[in-house]
């Protein structure tokens, strides 16, 4: 059976109540990094970003690109090597330090005066700035605004009760001519409690639709043994591009 053909949209109107009240604490995320339970990390980078990079860049150079809940995403290094600058945010200091170590990038740490207990880890070259704090502590007055966003594993990791708060923040961080690449996942939410959480297209339109034009670019069958162990029988990644409505 071709899951990518059969499954998309099948649950669009279904009840996602089994996940609605699920809350993953900051401590649980920190523990995932400490235990190496990071099946969400792609060591070779994400093929959808490689394929649709031109959609993100839109012919532009020297962009500021935001990675929400960045972990140690290798794509940050890719984009910097192309001449862009990257800002990320992540609660796990371990993840950020692993990023710099794995790419042999020198960096320095400094406090973030506006955010109690937060740190900024910045590459010596200055074109990678990674904030160790809650994303909800950020604002455009601290990090500025962005020309592009690569949101893979962020919206789908945010607790369902926090989605509106997350999206409201993201909208304030975007320049008017920005491109926002968003990867969500699709599966039967009654068979897995998340994360990653199932976010139907109808909810993306509800969350972003007043500000963005939303286009689905591709749905990819990403089913693996890991998902089978979760009790699932299909698992899709869904890529959207969001552009500000003029």
C-alpha positions, 0 to 999 in steps of 0.5 A: 500500500502506498501510504503517501497516497492513502493517508494524507488528509484522512484524519483531517476532520478526526478527533485529536482530543487524545493529544489535546491535553498532553504536556511535555515538560522542559525537564523531559526534553532535557532528559531526552538529550541527556539519554541520547533519546534524540531519534528526531535528529537527522545527522545528514540534514533534512532532504526536504530543505535541500530540495526546497532551499530555493523556496526558502531563499527566494533568490536572496543572499545574506539572509537571517534565518531562524531555527526554532527549537534548533537542537543541533541541526546540521542545516544551520552549518549548511546555511552559514556556509552559503553566506547566511546567518543563523539564529537558533533557540533551544532549552538544552545547552548540551545540544548547542554545545554538541552542535559547535563541537561536531562542526569544530566551530569555536564559539563563546558564551555570554549572558542574555541580559533581558532573560534571567538565566539565559545564555547565548552561544555565538560562533567566533565568526559571529554568524551563528547565535544560539540562545539557550532558553525557552523560546517564549522568552525571546522577542524581536527586541532581543533577536531581531527579525528574520528573512526565513524560518526553517521550522522542522520539529518545532511546531510539532514539538510545542505542547498543543495548548501552547500552539497559539502562543508559539505562532503569535511569537513567530509572526512577530519575529518575521520580516514582511518579505520572509519565507517560512518553511514548516514541516509537520507530521501526519499519523493517527493521533489516537495511536500515539500520544506525541511528541511529535504531535499531529497538526492537521492542515486545518489547524495550520490554516487556523493558526497562520491563515490571517497573516500568511498564504499557505501552500503545501509543497510535498507529503513524504512517506517517512514511516520507519521501525521507530513509528511501528514501535509506537503502534502506527501504521503510517507516518508522513512528513508534510512540508508547507511554505508560508508567505506573508500576505501583503 
